[in-house]
Amino acid sequence: MGDVLLKLDDALLMDYRRAADSSGRTLEDELREALTAHRPTARLSKQELLALSDRLLNMTPASAAAIDSTDLIREDRDSR
């Protein structure tokens, strides 16, 4: 197993310490669980990625295809 040294915001670290205490785990175990639960999608298999894509597509309303996002993107970009 590899080691990682991270500098975390004090408030974030306290949140994880409290979560570890309330679940009866060590801080290291709490952080390991959080990182394991939020693995990058690059670790998904091809079948899992396709299933995720299908689920997202099914959540998109059919009317979304009629929306030209160019104006929305331009408006967002110009607002910065």
C-alpha positions in Angstrom: 0.0 0.0 0.0 1.3 3.5 -0.8 1.4 6.5 1.5 0.1 10.0 0.8 0.8 13.1 2.7 -1.9 15.8 2.4 -2.3 19.3 3.7 -6.0 19.8 4.5 -8.0 22.8 5.5 -8.4 22.8 9.3 -12.2 22.9 9.1 -12.3 20.0 6.7 -10.0 18.0 8.9 -12.1 18.6 11.9 -15.2 17.5 9.9 -13.5 14.2 9.2 -12.3 13.8 12.8 -15.8 14.3 14.0 -17.2 11.8 11.5 -14.5 9.3 12.5 -15.3 9.7 16.2 -19.0 9.4 15.6 -18.6 6.2 13.6 -16.0 4.7 16.0 -13.3 4.7 13.4 -9.8 6.2 13.2 -9.2 9.3 11.2 -7.2 7.3 8.8 -10.0 4.8 8.3 -12.5 7.6 7.8 -10.4 9.2 5.1 -9.7 5.8 3.5 -13.4 5.2 3.4 -14.2 8.6 1.9 -11.5 8.2 -0.8 -12.6 4.7 -1.6 -16.3 5.7 -1.9 -15.4 8.6 -4.3 -13.1 6.8 -6.7 -12.6 8.5 -10.0 -14.8 7.2 -12.8 -11.7 6.2 -14.7 -11.7 3.1 -12.5 -15.1 2.0 -13.9 -15.2 -0.8 -16.4 -16.4 -0.2 -19.9 -19.7 -1.8 -19.0 -20.1 0.3 -15.9 -19.4 3.5 -17.9 -22.0 2.5 -20.5 -24.5 1.8 -17.8 -23.8 5.2 -16.2 -24.1 6.9 -19.5 -27.5 5.2 -20.2 -28.8 6.2 -16.8 -27.8 9.8 -17.3 -29.3 9.8 -20.8 -32.6 8.4 -19.4 -32.7 11.3 -16.9 -32.4 13.9 -19.7 -35.8 15.1 -20.9 -36.4 14.7 -24.6 -37.0 18.4 -24.9 -33.4 19.1 -24.0 -32.3 18.1 -27.5 -34.2 21.2 -28.8 -32.2 23.6 -26.7 -29.2 25.2 -28.3 -26.7 25.7 -25.5 -24.6 28.2 -27.4 -26.4 31.2 -26.0 -26.3 29.7 -22.5 -22.6 29.1 -22.6 -21.9 32.5 -24.1 -24.0 34.2 -21.4 -22.2 32.3 -18.6 -18.8 33.1 -20.1 -19.6 36.8 -20.5 -20.9 37.1 -16.9 -17.4 36.4 -15.6 
